[in-house]
Amino acid sequence: MAAISARRVALAALKTWRKKSEFADAIISRSLAETALAPVDRAFAVELFYGVLRNRSLLDFWIRQLRRARVDFDLCDILRLGLYQLFFARTPEHAAVYETVATAPKTQRPAVNAILRTAVRRREELQQLVDVQSLDVRFSHPKFLIDRWTDQFGADAAQALCEWNNRPPPIYARINKLKISRENFLQNYSQARELPDHSNFVELPSPAEALTHGDCYVQDPSTATACELLDPRPGEKILDACAAPGGKTSYLAELMKNSGLIIACDSDPKRLRMLHENLVRLGVGIANVSEHDWIRGNAADPVRAEAPFDRILIDAPCTNTGVMRRRVDVRWRLKRADFQRMQARQQEIVRAVVPLLKPDGVLLYSTCSLEREENENVVKTLLREMSILRLEDQRKTLPFVDQFDGAFAARLRRIA
């Protein structure tokens, strides 16, 4: 039996991702949990897995230059793994070739060896060929996404967004002031780097200890906009309609000084368990968790019992185009029809939730999408359909402008 290695773990995870409709982060997390790799090898496996997904079109372009004959799916994964090491990970050539060949079935090893050694010899030529390719090849994004971003933001911004999505993301964390002050956090965790204009967020390369103690929650500063625009007050009743995994819920509790009530809903039992665990660890004492699917029926009893609410947050399910840097495989899962499909779902959720808002109450609609269909167009449709709603504010974070994840938030008030 072949020895477990970082390359074998990454290769198996890539095969699983290709065959199953699971998110990449779930696949690699499970793969690592099932193996006993040293920390450095675990990190290498993660880099290989995400690196191949992030640069998939470009790696396939190089494979086509190196082998004119048909390449089956399994062989393609192996070659992607090897080429990523040679051109991106800067793995020593001998190790990249030898160790990648070792992951292949014996019948394919000669072909893998020959192709990777040819890539080493033709390295400069292959890199020069990339410069004249279209953006979808150079930056490994589906062409239809690049076309829509070009139409929406312009050609330069579309390229900047592709470049942004291909950068490995830093780890940002929100200091949990329910448990620790900003000053004590910075003193206790010396690795933390303060972020200008975001005093309650830090960059934290190794957050494990702080997470265990509930001193922080890993999230991008762009996620704070929705909570701050909702502006919850101590003692109020808040509905967090799409709450899991709990980053925004816990921040709402912090802004409320853990005084009042939050009903936190989600439709997925597994995500609800994660939500509950996160809220307990973070010291949130005012949240009640409730399972509910807004698409499939009336509000659950625990929700109806507390209505009407002073404020409601709808952090709606979306296409995640604003967080592609972190959700590396989203670009390959999306289809053109998804934008209209998600828009219909988002509008349905809002229609189901609005009756639970008290007169003069505030509704905050947010996504981590960059797309008009899921953001501005949803708000326009709601305002046209529901004369009881008035738009008070609207904000959008663009990665190529703000240097954080993309996000959208609209604050609406129910007219008394």
SVG drawing of the C-alpha trace seen along z (x, -y; Angstrom):
<svg xmlns="http://www.w3.org/2000/svg" viewBox="-48 -57 64 59">
<polyline fill="none" stroke="black" stroke-width="0.4" points="0.0,0.0 1.3,-3.4 2.4,-5.7 0.1,-8.6 1.6,-11.9 0.5,-15.5 0.4,-14.9 -1.8,-11.8 -4.2,-13.6 -4.5,-16.5 -5.0,-14.3 -7.7,-12.2 -9.4,-15.4 -9.3,-16.8 -10.9,-13.6 -13.6,-13.8 -14.3,-17.4 -14.6,-16.5 -17.0,-13.7 -19.2,-15.1 -21.1,-18.4 -19.5,-19.2 -17.7,-22.4 -14.0,-22.3 -13.4,-23.3 -15.6,-20.5 -13.7,-18.0 -10.2,-19.0 -11.2,-19.3 -12.5,-15.7 -9.5,-14.4 -7.1,-15.9 -9.2,-14.6 -8.9,-11.1 -5.1,-11.1 -2.2,-11.5 0.0,-14.1 2.5,-16.3 1.5,-20.0 3.8,-21.0 2.5,-18.3 -1.1,-19.2 -0.4,-22.8 1.3,-21.6 -1.8,-19.4 -4.1,-22.3 -1.9,-24.5 -1.8,-21.9 -5.6,-21.3 -6.6,-25.0 -3.8,-25.9 -4.9,-23.5 -8.5,-24.6 -7.5,-28.3 -5.4,-27.8 -7.3,-25.1 -7.8,-26.6 -4.2,-27.7 -2.9,-24.3 -5.1,-22.7 -3.8,-25.1 -0.2,-23.9 -1.3,-20.3 -2.7,-20.9 0.6,-22.3 2.5,-19.4 0.3,-16.5 -1.8,-16.5 -3.3,-13.1 -6.4,-12.8 -5.9,-13.1 -8.4,-11.3 -9.7,-12.9 -7.5,-11.0 -4.4,-11.7 -5.3,-15.3 -5.6,-15.7 -2.1,-14.2 -0.6,-16.5 -2.3,-19.6 -0.8,-18.6 2.7,-18.3 2.5,-21.5 1.2,-23.5 4.3,-22.5 6.7,-23.4 5.1,-26.7 3.5,-28.1 4.7,-26.3 8.3,-26.5 8.9,-22.9 12.4,-21.7 12.1,-20.2 13.3,-16.7 10.9,-16.4 8.0,-17.8 8.5,-15.3 9.6,-12.3 6.9,-12.6 4.1,-13.3 5.0,-10.4 4.8,-8.2 1.1,-9.2 0.2,-7.8 -0.8,-4.2 2.1,-2.3 0.7,-2.2 0.6,-6.0 3.9,-6.8 6.0,-6.9 3.6,-9.4 3.5,-11.6 7.3,-11.5 7.7,-12.4 5.2,-15.3 6.5,-16.9 10.2,-16.6 9.2,-18.3 7.5,-21.0 10.7,-21.6 12.7,-21.9 10.0,-24.2 9.3,-26.3 10.2,-29.7 8.3,-29.0 5.2,-27.9 5.2,-30.9 5.6,-33.3 2.6,-31.6 0.4,-32.6 1.0,-36.3 -1.0,-36.3 -3.9,-34.3 -7.3,-35.7 -8.2,-36.5 -10.2,-33.3 -7.0,-31.2 -4.5,-33.5 -6.6,-33.9 -8.6,-30.6 -12.1,-32.0 -15.1,-31.0 -15.5,-33.4 -19.1,-34.2 -18.1,-35.5 -15.4,-37.7 -17.8,-39.0 -20.4,-40.0 -17.8,-41.7 -16.5,-43.6 -20.0,-44.8 -20.6,-45.8 -17.3,-47.2 -15.2,-47.7 -12.3,-45.7 -9.6,-46.9 -11.7,-46.2 -12.7,-42.7 -9.0,-41.8 -8.2,-43.3 -11.1,-41.2 -9.7,-38.0 -6.2,-38.8 -7.8,-39.4 -9.6,-36.0 -6.4,-34.2 -4.5,-35.5 -4.4,-33.3 -6.5,-35.2 -5.1,-36.4 -6.9,-35.3 -8.9,-38.1 -10.6,-37.9 -13.1,-40.0 -12.2,-40.5 -15.0,-39.2 -15.6,-42.0 -18.1,-39.9 -15.1,-38.1 -12.0,-40.3 -11.1,-43.9 -9.2,-45.0 -6.2,-46.0 -6.1,-42.6 -6.5,-40.7 -3.5,-42.5 -1.5,-41.9 -2.4,-38.2 -2.0,-37.4 1.2,-39.1 0.9,-37.8 -2.3,-39.9 -1.8,-42.8 -4.2,-45.8 -6.2,-46.9 -6.5,-50.6 -10.1,-51.8 -11.3,-48.5 -10.4,-48.7 -12.3,-45.6 -10.6,-43.4 -7.1,-42.0 -5.1,-39.9 -4.2,-36.7 -2.2,-34.1 -2.6,-31.4 -6.0,-31.9 -6.5,-28.5 -5.8,-29.5 -8.0,-32.6 -10.8,-30.7 -10.7,-28.0 -11.0,-30.6 -13.8,-32.4 -11.8,-35.5 -12.4,-36.0 -14.3,-34.9 -12.7,-34.4 -14.4,-36.7 -13.6,-39.4 -14.1,-43.0 -16.6,-43.5 -19.0,-41.3 -19.3,-43.9 -21.1,-46.4 -24.5,-44.6 -24.5,-44.4 -23.4,-48.0 -25.9,-49.3 -28.7,-47.4 -27.6,-49.2 -29.2,-46.9 -29.7,-48.3 -29.5,-46.7 -32.9,-45.3 -34.3,-44.9 -35.8,-41.8 -33.8,-40.9 -34.5,-38.2 -31.4,-36.8 -33.2,-35.0 -30.3,-33.2 -27.9,-33.0 -25.5,-30.0 -22.6,-29.7 -23.0,-32.7 -20.5,-35.3 -23.0,-38.1 -25.3,-36.7 -22.5,-37.0 -21.5,-40.5 -25.2,-41.6 -25.1,-40.2 -21.9,-42.2 -23.4,-45.4 -26.4,-44.8 -24.1,-44.3 -25.7,-40.8 -29.0,-42.4 -32.2,-41.7 -33.2,-38.7 -31.9,-37.3 -33.9,-34.6 -31.3,-32.9 -32.7,-30.8 -31.4,-28.4 -32.8,-25.6 -29.9,-23.1 -29.6,-21.0 -25.9,-20.5 -25.3,-24.3 -27.6,-24.9 -25.4,-22.7 -22.4,-24.7 -24.3,-28.0 -25.1,-26.8 -21.6,-25.7 -20.1,-29.0 -22.5,-31.1 -21.8,-29.1 -18.0,-29.4 -18.3,-33.2 -20.3,-33.8 -23.6,-34.9 -26.3,-34.7 -29.3,-36.3 -29.7,-34.0 -32.2,-31.3 -31.6,-29.0 -34.5,-27.8 -34.7,-25.6 -36.7,-27.1 -36.8,-27.2 -38.4,-30.5 -39.1,-29.1 -41.2,-26.1 -43.7,-27.5 -44.8,-29.9 -42.5,-31.0 -41.8,-28.4 -43.6,-28.7 -40.5,-30.1 -40.3,-32.8 -44.0,-33.7 -44.1,-33.8 -41.6,-36.6 -42.9,-38.7 -43.0,-41.5 -39.3,-42.2 -37.6,-45.6 -35.0,-44.7 -34.4,-41.9 -31.2,-40.8 -31.5,-38.8 -28.0,-37.7 -29.4,-35.9 -28.0,-32.9 -26.2,-34.0 -23.8,-33.1 -20.8,-34.2 -19.0,-36.0 -17.7,-38.5 -15.8,-35.9 -14.3,-33.8 -10.8,-34.4 -11.9,-32.3 -14.4,-30.0 -12.0,-28.9 -14.2,-26.4 -17.3,-28.7 -16.2,-29.9 -16.4,-26.4 -19.7,-25.5 -21.6,-28.6 -23.8,-28.5 -25.4,-31.4 -28.8,-30.6 -27.8,-30.7 -28.0,-34.5 -31.7,-34.6 -32.4,-31.5 -30.8,-33.0 -32.6,-36.3 -36.0,-34.6 -35.0,-32.7 -33.8,-35.9 -37.0,-37.8 -39.1,-34.9 -37.2,-34.9 -37.7,-38.7 -41.4,-38.4 -41.8,-35.7 -39.9,-37.7 -41.3,-41.3 -44.6,-40.5 -42.6,-39.7 -41.1,-43.3 -42.9,-45.8 -44.0,-49.2 -41.1,-51.6 -38.7,-48.5 -35.5,-48.1 -34.9,-45.4 -31.3,-44.8 -30.8,-42.8 -27.3,-41.7 -25.3,-39.3 -21.6,-38.5 -22.4,-38.8 -21.2,-41.4 -24.0,-40.9 -26.8,-43.4 -29.4,-40.7 -28.8,-39.7 -28.3,-43.1 -29.7,-46.4 -32.2,-44.6 -33.7,-42.7 -34.0,-45.9 -35.7,-47.7 -38.2,-44.8 -39.1,-44.8 -39.6,-48.6 -41.8,-48.3 -43.8,-45.4 -44.0,-46.6 -45.1,-50.2 -44.6,-49.7 -40.8,-49.6 -38.5,-52.6 -34.8,-52.5 -32.6,-54.4 -29.1,-53.4 -27.2,-51.1 -23.6,-50.1 -21.3,-47.9 -17.8,-46.6 -15.8,-45.9 -12.5,-43.9 -10.6,-45.7 -11.5,-49.1 -11.7,-48.3 -9.2,-45.5 -11.6,-43.3 -14.2,-40.7 -17.2,-41.8 -20.4,-42.5 -23.7,-44.3 -26.1,-45.7 -29.3,-47.7 -31.2,-49.2 -34.9,-49.4 -37.5,-50.7 -41.1,-49.5 -43.3,-52.6 -45.4,-53.0"/>
</svg>
